[in-house]
Amino acid sequence: QVQLQESGGGLVQAGGSLRLSCSASGRTFSTYVMGWFRQAPGKEREFVAAARRGVPNTYADSVKGRFTISRDYVKNTVSLQMNTLKPDDTAVYYCAARQIGISRYEYWGQGTQVTVSS
């Protein structure tokens, strides 16, 4: 059974940092795109960042220069380092995976709450 499990969320003051991790099990995702999404209260889920082997990482404009996505292909994990956090970054953050060439993300984690206080 394929599972994605996020960890690392929490409460932080504006300007602070958090590091989210996502551990994948049930299959190897080395040939998959792995990404992070977020959903704030009352808003639609939005793309945050994605990474795949051999190409530059991609980021939403709102997080460029502040967030960094990274993958450990041996450990089958993906992380999101979030710096200079803002109250607008408050959301539930989800880890997801999709096959290269397919736009729909096939696998999703349960999400982890990130709350940034002003």
Stockholm file with secondary structure:
# STOCKHOLM 1.0

chainA/1-118         QVQLQESGGGLVQAGGSLRLSCSASGRTFSTYVMGWFRQAPGKEREFVAAARRGVPNTYADSVKGRFTISRDYVKNTVSLQMNTLKPDDTAVYYCAARQIGISRYEYWGQGTQVTVSS
#=GR chainA/1-118 SS CCEEEEECCEEEETTCCEEEEEEEESSCCTTEEEEEEEECTTSCCEEEEEECTTSCCEECTTTTTTEEEEEETTTTEEEEEECSCCGGGCEEEEEEEEETTCCSCCEECCCEEEEEEC
#=GC SS_cons         CCEEEEECCEEEETTCCEEEEEEEESSCCTTEEEEEEEECTTSCCEEEEEECTTSCCEECTTTTTTEEEEEETTTTEEEEEECSCCGGGCEEEEEEEEETTCCSCCEECCCEEEEEEC
//
